[in-house]
């Protein structure tokens, strides 16, 4: 699984499942009222939200220092 920095550098839309649990509240607060896509199962039932790359990139830039600090800590502990 890609970390947030790798997703940011890929410049692609982001699945809800790719946002680490520790960052979900912050991201969801940022995304409140914003537009996103919904992925559905074959029967039409909800599967997952997909967020636009431009919105993700704005949120990432607002939290860059803390996100990249956490990534360094995680890599050091591995």
N, C-alpha and C positions, 0 to 999 in steps of 0.2 A: 504494500500500500504506500502511496506517495505521501510525503509530509506536505504541510501547507505551503512551504516555500517552493517545492517542486511543482505543485499545482499552479501556484502563482506564475512561475516561470513558463509553464506549459501554455498559458493564455487560453484556457478552455473553460467551458461551463463546468460547474461543480455539483456533484451529487451530495445530497444531505448526509449520506453515510460516510462521506470522505472528511467531514468536519469532525475533528476529535471531540470527544465528550466534554473535555475541559473548556473548549472554545464555543460550544453550541449555544449557550445562553447569550454570550456577547454577539455572536453572529445573528441569532434569531432576533435580538433587540434591534440590531442594525437593519435587518431585512423587513421588519414590521412595516407594512404598507407598501412595500416594493413589489414588483412583478417577478414571478418565477414561473417555471413550467412544471407540469405534473406528469410523471411517468405512470402509466397504468398497466395492469396485467391484461392478458388476452381477453378476460371476461369484463373488462372495463373498470375493475376495482382499483382503488388507489394503490400505488406501489411506492413511489418516492418523489420528493421534490428535487428539481434540478434548478440551480441558481445560475444566472447569467454571469459570465466571466467579468464583465465590467463592474458589476456590483461587488463581486468577490474581491476584485483587485482594489477597489476603494476601501472596503473593510480591512483588507490585509495591510494596506499602507497606513491606515489609522492605528493599527496594532502591531506594526512591523517589529518594533524593538522587543516587545514582550514575546511575540511569536518566535522570533529568531533566537532569543535567549533560551526559551524552552526547548527548541530544537537542539541547540548546543548542549544543554544539560542532558537531554535524552541520549544524544550520541556519545557523550562522555561516560554515561552510566552503562552503556552497552558493552 
